[in-house]
């Protein structure tokens, strides 16, 4: 590379870094991916004004546990969400990861669904492999074990796929969806591999380019099976997109629209939700405009909010409805809200790392009783540390116990 081209490249990188720092002050939910050969990942949450932890490898073989984020302190005060009473789900036997499948044959150009996708109406799936379950099984005599098991480990939670791993992801997704189908339950899956993920921040990574991402999401879709499934498509991919140039943003949004069509083409029963940030971030109008540009109204089934954050359910419900109203599109579009740690609302301004006084939110369910709110989900698994009460991205029993008690 010539000296002139190198200088131009360095200048461009510095401009992007400066822009990121400005955008990241208010951003909410990125992850530090720590994928292994089997696709397992942990993550780290944090604010935008901090030094992030280094990624850590974890043991194999398990699928990635649910994710973290970057909590933001702003929220409208409202009544606390009640802590749900323990109601352990049925025990599921561990499932072995299959060998990676052969690379799929070239896929046809996906088309939008020809009929509305019916809302999910089944019980949610709890995957049999996670850090909290490992701890519960290994610590039967611990005085914290019973409460952590009943209020966290036994709850259904999302499964993240954060490794760019063509040739392997189909089998990994299929291992979850097939186990969920056998149990008669609905899995929640999180593909997290968009190019320039987290705009080069703590969770940087993903596919090398959009052609590669299209192929990867096609392989991901090939493992969805034929039953009901909820897909949380690329957290932060839209709300954090201000750090990108106009051309880069347009390319990302076009890829998300294609991804939505690909997922629906592979499984017409899939419910695909697009990133809407949270109530303490962008205005509803601004977020809706970005969602529209990303094809959420035509290639998706709605939006998700509050991933790994602490904003109250009432605030998120009101925000999601404002976004949906501004978005327009068919009336079938709904919202899902991450309620995993929002029982006491957000922490004081400036506190983001395993903040004290937080609590579990409403239990995961697809029966919210609220119009246009399709589900309350635990997208982030409570108890995985932001990096203060334990190593970043690892399950920390003291933190989990605090959340389970709500103190």
C-alpha positions in Angstrom: 0.0 0.0 0.0 1.4 3.4 -0.9 2.2 6.0 1.8 -0.5 8.3 0.5 -3.2 5.5 0.6 -2.0 4.5 4.1 -2.3 8.0 5.3 -5.8 8.3 3.9 -6.8 5.0 5.5 -5.4 6.1 8.9 -7.3 9.5 8.6 -10.5 7.7 7.8 -10.1 5.3 10.8 -9.5 8.3 13.1 -12.6 10.1 11.9 -14.7 7.0 12.5 -13.3 6.5 16.0 -14.2 10.1 16.8 -17.7 9.6 15.5 -18.1 6.4 17.5 -17.1 8.1 20.7 -19.8 10.7 20.2 -22.4 8.1 19.4 -21.5 5.7 22.1 -22.3 8.1 25.0 -25.9 7.1 24.9 -25.9 3.6 23.4 -27.4 0.7 25.2 -26.9 -2.9 24.4 -23.7 -4.3 22.8 -22.0 -7.4 23.7 -18.4 -8.7 24.1 -18.6 -11.9 22.1 -16.3 -14.7 23.3 -17.1 -17.4 20.8 -15.4 -20.8 20.8 -15.4 -23.5 18.2 -18.8 -24.6 19.2 -20.4 -21.2 19.1 -20.5 -20.6 22.8 -20.2 -17.0 23.9 -20.3 -14.9 27.0 -20.6 -11.2 27.0 -19.9 -8.0 28.8 -22.2 -5.1 29.4 -21.1 -1.5 30.0 -21.6 2.1 29.5 -20.2 4.1 26.6 -17.7 6.0 28.8 -15.6 3.1 30.0 -12.7 0.9 29.4 -14.2 -2.4 28.3 -13.0 -5.8 29.4 -11.0 -8.1 27.1 -12.9 -11.0 25.6 -12.5 -14.3 27.5 -12.7 -17.8 26.1 -15.0 -20.2 27.8 -15.2 -24.0 27.9 -16.7 -26.1 25.2 -19.1 -27.6 24.2 -22.1 -25.5 24.9 -24.1 -22.9 23.0 -23.8 -19.3 23.9 -25.7 -18.0 26.8 -27.9 -14.9 26.7 -26.3 -11.6 26.3 -25.3 -8.3 28.0 -25.4 -4.7 27.0 -24.7 -1.1 27.7 -27.1 0.2 30.2 -28.2 3.8 29.9 -29.3 5.8 32.9 -32.3 7.6 31.5 -35.8 6.5 32.1 -39.2 7.8 32.9 -40.1 6.9 36.5 -42.9 4.5 36.9 -44.1 1.8 39.3 -41.7 -1.1 39.7 -42.4 -4.3 37.7 -43.4 -7.0 40.2 -40.9 -9.9 40.8 -42.5 -13.0 39.5 -43.0 -16.0 41.8 -40.9 -19.0 41.1 -42.5 -21.4 38.6 -39.8 -23.8 37.4 -40.3 -25.1 33.8 -40.1 -28.8 33.0 -36.6 -30.2 33.1 -35.0 -30.9 29.8 -32.3 -33.4 29.2 -29.0 -32.1 27.7 -28.8 -32.3 24.0 -25.5 -33.1 22.2 -24.4 -30.7 19.5 -24.4 -32.5 16.1 -21.5 -32.4 13.8 -21.4 -29.3 11.6 -23.5 -29.8 8.4 -22.3 -29.5 4.9 -22.4 -26.0 3.5 -25.9 -25.4 2.1 -26.5 -25.3 -1.6 -26.9 -21.8 -3.1 -30.1 -20.3 -1.9 -32.9 -18.8 -4.0 -33.6 -15.1 -3.6 -35.9 -14.9 -0.6 -39.3 -13.3 -1.0 -41.5 -11.6 1.6 -44.0 -13.9 3.4 -47.2 -14.3 1.4 -49.4 -14.4 4.5 -49.1 -12.8 8.0 -47.1 -14.8 10.5 -49.3 -15.8 13.4 -48.3 -14.6 16.8 -46.4 -17.0 19.0 -48.8 -18.7 21.4 -46.7 -21.5 23.0 -44.6 -21.8 26.1 -41.1 -20.5 25.7 -38.1 -22.9 25.6 -35.3 -23.1 28.2 -32.1 -24.5 26.6 -30.5 -27.2 28.7 -27.0 -25.7 28.5 -26.0 -22.4 30.1 -23.6 -21.0 32.6 -26.2 -20.7 35.3 -27.3 -24.3 34.9 -23.7 -25.4 35.1 -23.4 -23.6 38.4 -26.7 -24.9 39.8 -25.7 -28.5 39.0 -22.3 -28.1 40.6 -23.4 -26.3 43.8 -26.3 -28.3 45.2 -25.2 -27.5 48.8 -24.8 -23.8 48.3 -27.4 -21.8 50.3 -28.0 -19.5 47.3 -28.6 -22.4 44.9 -32.4 -22.9 45.4 -33.3 -19.3 44.8 -31.0 -19.0 41.8 -32.3 -22.2 40.3 -36.0 -21.4 40.8 -35.9 -17.7 39.7 -33.2 -17.7 37.1 -32.0 -21.1 35.9 -35.4 -22.5 35.4 -36.6 -19.6 33.3 -36.6 -19.8 29.5 -34.0 -17.5 28.0 -32.6 -16.6 24.6 -29.7 -18.5 22.9 -27.1 -16.3 21.1 -25.2 -17.1 18.0 -22.4 -14.6 17.9 -19.6 -16.5 16.1 -19.2 -16.0 12.4 -18.9 -19.7 11.7 -20.0 -20.7 8.2 -20.4 -24.5 7.9 -21.2 -24.9 11.6 -24.1 -22.6 12.4 -26.8 -24.6 10.7 -26.2 -27.6 13.0 -26.0 -25.4 16.1 -29.3 -23.7 15.4 -30.9 -27.0 14.5 -29.8 -28.5 17.8 -31.7 -25.8 19.7 -34.8 -25.7 17.5 -35.1 -29.5 17.3 -34.9 -29.8 21.1 -37.4 -27.1 21.5 -39.8 -28.8 19.1 -39.4 -32.1 21.0 -40.3 -30.3 24.2 -43.3 -28.6 22.6 -41.8 -25.1 23.3 -40.8 -22.0 21.4 -37.1 -21.1 21.3 -35.7 -17.5 21.2 -32.7 -17.2 19.0 -30.3 -14.2 18.5 -28.2 -14.0 15.4 -25.4 -11.5 16.1 -22.8 -11.4 13.3 -23.5 -8.3 11.2 -20.3 -6.8 9.7 -18.7 -4.1 11.7 -20.7 -5.2 14.7 -20.7 -2.7 17.6 -18.9 -0.3 15.2 -15.5 -1.6 16.3 -16.3 -1.3 20.0 -16.2 -3.9 22.8 -18.3 -6.4 20.8 -16.5 -5.9 17.5 -16.5 -8.8 15.1 -19.1 -10.4 12.9 -19.0 -11.4 9.2 -16.2 -9.8 7.0 -18.7 -8.3 4.6 -22.3 -8.3 3.6 -22.0 -11.1 1.0 -20.5 -13.3 3.7 -23.2 -12.2 6.1 -25.9 -13.1 3.6 -24.4 -16.6 3.3 -24.1 -17.0 7.1 -27.7 -15.9 7.8 -28.8 -18.3 5.1 -27.1 -21.1 7.0 -28.6 -19.8 10.2 -32.0 -19.9 8.7 -31.5 -23.4 7.4 -31.5 -24.6 11.0 -34.8 -23.0 12.0 -36.9 -26.1 11.4 -40.7 -25.7 10.8 -42.1 -24.9 14.2 -42.7 -21.6 15.9 -39.5 -19.6 16.7 -38.7 -16.1 17.8 -35.7 -14.4 16.2 -34.1 -11.3 17.7 -32.3 -10.0 14.7 -28.9 -8.3 15.4 -29.1 -6.3 18.7 -27.7 -2.7 18.2 -27.6 -3.1 14.5 -30.1 -0.2 13.9 -30.0 1.9 17.1 -26.2 2.1 17.0 -26.0 2.7 13.3 -25.3 6.4 13.6 -21.6 5.6 13.9 -21.6 4.4 10.3 -21.3 6.5 7.2 -24.4 7.0 5.1 -23.3 4.4 2.6 -22.3 1.9 5.3 -25.6 2.4 7.1 -27.6 1.9 3.9 -25.7 -1.4 3.2 -26.4 -2.6 6.7 -30.1 -1.8 6.5 -30.4 -3.5 3.1 -28.7 -6.6 4.6 -31.1 -6.7 7.5 -34.1 -6.5 5.1 -32.7 -9.4 3.2 -32.1 -11.3 6.4 -35.7 -10.9 7.4 -36.9 -12.3 4.1 -34.4 -15.2 4.3 -35.6 -16.2 7.8 -39.2 -16.1 6.7 -38.5 -18.1 3.5 -36.8 -20.8 5.5 -39.5 -21.0 8.2 -42.8 -19.2 7.5 -43.7 -19.6 11.2 -40.6 -17.6 12.4 -41.4 -14.3 14.1 -38.5 -11.9 13.3 -38.0 -8.7 15.4 -35.8 -5.7 14.5 -33.7 -3.6 16.8 -35.5 -0.6 18.4 -33.0 0.3 21.1 -34.8 1.3 24.2 -36.8 4.1 25.8 -33.8 6.0 27.0 -32.0 6.2 23.7 -33.4 7.6 20.4 -36.8 9.3 20.0 -39.6 7.1 18.7 -39.7 9.0 15.4 -36.0 8.7 14.7 -35.9 5.0 15.6 -39.0 4.3 13.4 -37.4 6.1 10.4 -34.3 3.9 10.8 -36.4 0.7 11.2 -38.4 1.6 8.1 -35.2 2.0 6.1 -34.1 -1.4 7.4 -37.2 -3.1 6.1 -38.7 -3.8 9.5 -42.3 -3.1 8.4 -42.0 -5.3 5.3 -39.4 -8.0 6.2 -40.1 -8.3 9.9 -42.9 -9.0 12.4 -42.1 -6.2 14.8 -39.4 -4.7 17.0 -37.5 -5.6 20.2 -36.4 -3.2 23.0 -34.4 -3.0 26.2 -32.0 -5.8 25.3 -29.8 -6.4 28.5 -31.0 -3.0 29.8 -32.9 -1.9 33.0 -35.7 0.3 31.7 -39.1 -0.4 33.3 -41.6 -2.6 31.4 -44.2 0.2 31.5 -41.7 2.7 29.9 -40.7 0.2 27.3 -44.3 -0.7 26.4 -45.2 2.9 25.9 -42.0 3.5 23.9 -42.6 0.4 21.7 -46.1 1.5 20.9 -44.9 5.0 19.9 -42.2 3.4 17.6 -44.8 1.1 16.0 -47.2 4.0 15.5 -44.5 6.0 13.8 -43.2 3.0 11.8 -46.6 2.4 10.2 -47.0 -0.8 8.2 -49.4 -3.7 8.9 -51.2 -3.8 12.2 -49.8 -7.3 12.8 -46.4 -5.8 13.8 -45.8 -6.2 17.5 -43.0 -5.7 20.1 -41.0 -7.9 22.4 -39.3 -6.5 25.5 -36.3 -7.8 27.5 -37.5 -7.8 31.1 -34.6 -9.9 32.5 -33.2 -7.2 34.9 -35.6 -4.3 34.9 -37.6 -5.2 38.0 -36.4 -2.1 39.9 -35.9 0.1 36.8 -32.6 1.7 35.7 -29.7 2.5 38.1 -28.7 6.1 39.0 -26.9 8.0 36.2 -23.4 6.9 35.6 -23.9 3.4 37.1 -23.8 0.6 34.6 -21.5 -2.2 35.8 -23.4 -4.7 37.9 -25.3 -1.9 39.5 -26.7 -2.5 43.0 -30.4 -2.5 43.8 -31.5 -4.1 40.5 -34.0 -7.0 40.3 -35.4 -9.5 38.0 -38.3 -8.3 35.9 -41.4 -10.1 34.7 -41.1 -13.7 33.9 -40.7 -14.6 30.2 -44.1 -15.2 28.5 -45.9 -14.8 25.2 -49.1 -13.9 27.1 -48.6 -10.3 28.1 -52.2 -9.2 28.0 -51.0 -5.9 26.4 -52.0 -5.0 22.8 -49.1 -5.1 20.4 -46.7 -6.5 23.0 -46.1 -10.0 21.8 -43.8 -11.2 24.6 -41.7 -10.4 27.6 -38.4 -12.2 27.1 -35.2 -12.8 29.0 -32.8 -12.0 26.2 -30.0 -11.4 28.6 -29.6 -14.1 31.2 -29.5 -12.5 34.7 -26.4 -13.2 36.7 -23.8 -12.9 34.0 -21.5 -10.1 35.2 -20.8 -6.8 33.5 -17.3 -7.1 34.8 -17.4 -5.7 38.4 -18.9 -8.4 40.6 -17.1 -11.1 38.6 -15.1 -11.6 35.4 -16.9 -9.9 32.5 -19.3 -12.3 30.8 -19.2 -15.0 33.4 -21.9 -16.2 35.6 -21.5 -14.7 39.1 -23.6 -16.3 41.9 -23.5 -13.3 44.2 -24.8 -11.0 41.4 -27.5 -13.6 40.5 -28.5 -13.9 44.1 -28.8 -10.1 44.4 -31.0 -9.9 41.3 -33.1 -12.9 42.5 -33.7 -11.2 45.9 -34.1 -7.7 44.4 -31.8 -6.0 46.8 
